[in-house]
Amino acid sequence: MPLATASWLLATALDVHRMAARLAAGQCAAGGSVEAVAKLVSRWISLSGDAVPLAGHIRLEALVEIRKPGVRRPLLLWQWSGPDPVEALAASLVRLEHELHAVDRAVPLTEMFAGPVVLAPETAVHFVHETLGHTLEADNYRTYGAGCGLVLGTKVSVPHLDVVDGPRAGLESSRHQDDEGHPCLSTPLVEAGVVGGVLTDAAEARRQRLPRTGNGRRALGAARALPRMSALHVARGTTPAAELIRSVCRGLYCRGAWGGGSVEEFFAVRPAYAEWIEDGELTGAYVYGFDLKGRKTSGLRTLREVGDDMGVFNPVTGCGKDDQELPVSMCGPSFGFDRLHAVPIGRPRVTPQPADGGGALGGTAL
């Protein structure tokens, strides 16, 4: 590796560590006792074109954790995959400082809440990933997707919901061709609230007589490709993000995402924390330790508004399927729901009555 490139990598690592230390120091100054852990890994990617400089082939994977000494789960986890994690972390510092303040003061949610919920962009894209993205992967669509109501040509949500999977600038998992050598296409999954596409590899395209979309992906060392999401994009809506909150009498504003799950017709998303909304205002009262759970179609039907903001999520940790873990980048706006179920972690499955507008709450493991 040239000395200039090695020096750049070292400088980048030091900058990430300094900003992580700044986050921890701010929390300590506020009366907390925390420690910062920063990790940086570089990887080489192939890019076509003779004009691409050496550094242009390098992607950095950065993880920052803020922990309380002796506590297993970090208070805060930030991750980024891309050419410049320093710029991304610097742009996120104010939000991360607020999140650290929130989760340090949050209390566990002890009772199930069913009602209005607003999801910040990073939480909303995880909802789309679990409800639509996984279900419309061709093998899942064949085995359970159509059976749970996500059928091609069926209206499943509001007219201002548009979801596309495919190459997009700024999403690090974008590729020009899949692992089977087929061009990666821009595939509309939902158009104006109607299911419009299925993500295929070669085998499932033949089996179901569907178009090939270039979504045959395999993890390093895996024997076969699977139909997988690549880069998921949710179009921004027209409702100001602040209006999503102002329109709620009592509900939850969810931020961050510790992961999610998709098990047939059920979904689960675990926010990092949530803030109670009262009479259209954020109250400063925070809760954590819960999952948003339900039937996928029920959750999609209660989507009310799509925000006009946009967030980008380029994860380091991958999305698992059939023992293959692959990164899936996502971008999208905030969502406002009339009704979702927030279920304390560890609570047994609850089956709401039909009047609740939902089915059994999913038993998805995260």
Order of alpha helices (4+ residues) and beta strands (2+ residues): alpha-beta-beta-beta-alpha-beta-beta-alpha-beta-beta-beta-alpha-beta-beta-beta-alpha-beta-beta-beta-beta-beta-beta-alpha-beta-beta-beta-beta-beta-beta
